[in-house]
Each structure stands twice: as structure tokens, then as C-alpha cells.
């Protein structure tokens, strides 16, 4: 079988050589030119478009490894994220939505009086919500000395309602004895009440039991 294949191949090569030898010089040049053009066309259609495939494959592998590393790092830190979410969700205090506006105003007034700040001018409060909190925003204008103003803002920041300043504009009053402050405050209230702890529930059950008449 191998001898027959070799004989057939050798015979085919000889036939091509014999045919090529019978061509005139011009015909030979034309045949060579056609062969070269055909070779270039086949390379242009089937080979050259895939020159960048290897580089693209390496880039995809690199991006896949980077994504896998990012996912693994994030999964490894999931416990830390859950702890932070629980801590964030437990901050602030729960106030019924219908009482939040008046509670916010009372908090501002309590700290204002404690700091000796003058009566403020209030604008209409606004509200927004996120996954954990209902946030109340309030603009006020106050007149105070610098020490009174610093004490007022410090006490607001330490309040359980998580009041914080998100905007502050200062300018002296005409006698230049006090500061006129335009303050934008925001307070965060939990959207849902904190679940009662086991100790609290046991204490409530004990109270209800002892309160029953014999």
C-alpha cells in the first residue's frame, strides 16, 4: 500500500513537472503568478484574520483571573461586610414616622438651649429614605458666638438620632459680635424598630406574670 501511494505521488509530481515543462515562458510566469496570488488570497482570508487570536485569548485569560481574584477576595470578606451591615443597621433610634419631624425639631431645640444659641429660623423639612434609615433634612438660621456655635454642633453630632451637618455658611452680623450661620442638618431614624432582645422579652414576661392578681 505504501509503495502504491509513493508511486502515485511520484507519478503525480512528474505529471505536473511534465505539464509545467511544456508551457511557454510567458505561460509559466502566468501560472506562477496565479499560484502566488491564490496563496496570498487564501492567507488573507483564512490566516491573517486570526493573527490576533492568541493575544486576545491571553487578554481574556488575564481578565478572567483578575475577576476570579476579586470574587474570591470579596467572598472571603463577606463576614466582615455582614458585621458592618448589622452595625450600621443598629445605629440611630427608631421613631414613628409621624413623630419624626417634631422629634427632630425638639432635638435641635434642646441642644440649642443647652448651648445658649439664639432662636433659629426654620424652613420646611424634607425627607428621604434608604435601605436602613428614614432621613429628615432641616435648614435653620441661627445667630451665636463662635464658642456657642461649636458647642451646639458638637452636641448635635453626639445625639442618638445621628444628627449631622451637611451644609454650613457663616458670616458676621453687622456689629461683628456674633456669627450668622445657615445650617443644613440631617437626622437618621431607623426604618424598622429594633427587635427586642431575649433579656428584654424575659423581663417583660416576668412583669406581666407578677402583675396578674392571685
Residue, then its C-alpha position, 0 to 999 in steps of 0.5 A: x500500500x505504501x509503495x502504491x501511494x509513493x508511486x502515485x505521488x511520484x507519478x503525480x509530481x512528474x505529471x505536473x513537472x511534465x505539464x509545467x515543462x511544456x508551457x511557454x515562458x510567458x505561460x509559466x510566469x502566468x501560472x506562477x503568478x496565479x499560484x502566488x496570488x491564490x496563496x496570498x488570497x487564501x492567507x488573507x482570508x483564512x490566516x491573517x484574520x486570526x493573527x490576533x487570536x492568541x493575544x486576545x485569548x491571553x487578554x481574556x485569560x488575564x481578565x478572567x483571573x483578575x475577576x476570579x481574584x476579586x470574587x474570591x477576595x470579596x467572598x472571603x470578606x463577606x463576614x466582615x461586610x455582614x458585621x458592618x451591615x448589622x452595625x450600621x443597621x443598629x445605629x440611630x433610634x427608631x421613631x414613628x414616622x409621624x413623630x419624626x419631624x417634631x422629634x427632630x425639631x425638639x432635638x435641635x431645640x434642646x441642644x440649642x438651649x443647652x448651648x445658649x444659641x439664639x432662636x433659629x429660623x426654620x424652613x420646611x423639612x424634607x425627607x428621604x429614605x434608604x435601605x436602613x434609615x428614614x432621613x429628615x433634612x432641616x435648614x435653620x438660621x441661627x445667630x451665636x458666638x463662635x464658642x456657642x456655635x461649636x458647642x451646639x454642633x458638637x452636641x448635635x453630632x453626639x445625639x442618638x438620632x445621628x444628627x449631622x451637618x451637611x451644609x454650613x455658611x457663616x458670616x458676621x452680623x453687622x456689629x461683628x459680635x456674633x456669627x450668622x450661620x445657615x445650617x443644613x442638618x440631617x437626622x437618621x431614624x431607623x426604618x424598622x424598630x429594633x427587635x427586642x432582645x431575649x433579656x428584654x422579652x424575659x423581663x417583660x414576661x416576668x412583669x406581666x406574670x407578677x402583675x396578674x392578681x392571685 
